Amino acid sequence: MKDCKKTVLALSAVFLCFMTSVYAEYNSFGIPDSSEIRTEITDSWFHQDLENIRMNNVQVRKNIEGESFQISLEEQEKQFIVYVSPKSTMQVDVYDSKGVHTVTEDSFLPNSFGSWLYARSKDNGQSLFVRIYISRNSDVYIQFSPSKKNTTADFVIFNSYVAKSVPVGVPFEKILTMSIAQIYSLTKNSLPWKYAECVPEQYEPSLVMIQTIRSMQNKIAYEEDAMYDEFGKSISIRTALPHICDEKNKGKLILSSNGFVKWVVDGLVEPIAGSYLKRSPLIEPTVEYKETGFQGSLNLEYSTNFSLDWTRNIAAAAFSVRANKTYLYKDSGVDVTVEPFAAVITEKGILNSTGYIKNTGYKPDNLKAILYTLSIDEPDYFYLAAIRQTDRKSSEVKVFNDSAVIFPYLDSKGIFRISVFMDGKEIKYSDFEKYLLKSNDCFVHLARVKTSKMFYPQDNKSLY
């Protein structure tokens, strides 16, 4: 009998140790957990028909940690949804006779960090899905759906499936009351939970670079075909002859779209190498065509891959300087070619993801999701973007003309941010997206460059 008790105690200790370990792992995400509340409201909110649920008032309940959650109902055309949403705060600008002042207000947003929702069909009351917002970014969530006697799970990032229809070994009904720790334990080997993690400290070099570029924007003037050579002299990218700047821009840094990209990377290279990058290696072709073929002759006439070659070669040069060894582009590994997504949610339904196309890049409509995964997988890199659009002179010709610098990162609150610099100025990502989508057949090719706090781009003071 004593041996039996010892065995039970030993097993209990092992189970407790296992659950403590799982809790510690999941708790690193800091996700508010409403499992106790969901257990309490199962009969009144989950198992009732729509008419009876309508009779419920909106409720606010607290979990064992003292966190408040609001339970509410939303009706849509074909489905109704029960939300269990944690309390959060938001800054609100209040306008009155004294002017504008900001106040902090409590809210229960349906898509906030830790929010949980249960959707059912209006036609027959059948379960449709459970969605859990596991990130401080509302476009990142896990969704569970019933599948016969089992359950499948999706992991969605900005309308793109990084995991789709993954079997989960429990009946759907159990998901309704499972804790986040239990769900994590169940899916940690099958779903990419790393995309819910947040370590703001690892983005410090990016933030240093972003702030430095921002502080110098007013010193930059955009002009076509302008760059600075290895000695810091203003020259033409196309001919290497001295660039004659517009009289109104004298005293400023004169940079074209592609010249600006080089200027940024030069700020990383010069502290290590003692000089800026040379022009000639940066214009070397990175794509081989048969000269007798259509694309080959077209490339000679239009230089269709200019910004693609330029960004690739610059990224390879930066890698070479850091490694203290010369790497040609083809050996540098600077191209971003990841394909993390299986499918994309569009207005036309769920479609297969286009993914990366060799020597072409990514479609703009999937770029934000790609940048999010890169911010997690490669937090110490930023990206040189070569932009392929329809040529101004011929609608049948697609050319890589322009380029941009992109920093994806998570801020101190875990919110995903994208800083885009183009033509010497920072632009909103939404405006950058609109610019890309102006061309029906636009693609963005990314080349990675390592960030550094040792970032000292050329100042206009050094011109005189």
Secondary structure, DSSP 8 states (H G I E B T S, - for coil): -HHHHHHHHHHHHHHHHHHHHHHHHHHTT-----HHHHHHTIIIIISS-HHHHHTS--EEEE-TT--EEEEEEEE-SSEEEEEEEE-EEEEEEEEETTEEEEEEEEE--TTSTT-EEEEEETTT--EEEEEE--SSSTTEEEEEEEETTEEEEEEEETTEEEEEEEEESS-HHHHTT--HHHHHHHHTTTS-GGGG---GGGGHHHHHHHHHHHHHGGGEEE-TTEEE-TTS-EEETTT-SB----GGGTTSEEE-HHHHHHHHHHHHHHHHHSS---SGGGGS--S---TTSHHHHHHHHH-TTHHHHHHHHHHHHHHHHHHTS---HHHH--B------SEEEETTEEEE----BTTTBB-GGGHHHHHHHHHHH-TTEEEEEEEEEE-SS-TT-EEEEEEEEEEEEE-TTS-EEEEEEETTEEE-HHHHHHHHHTSTT-EEEEEEEE--S------GGGG-
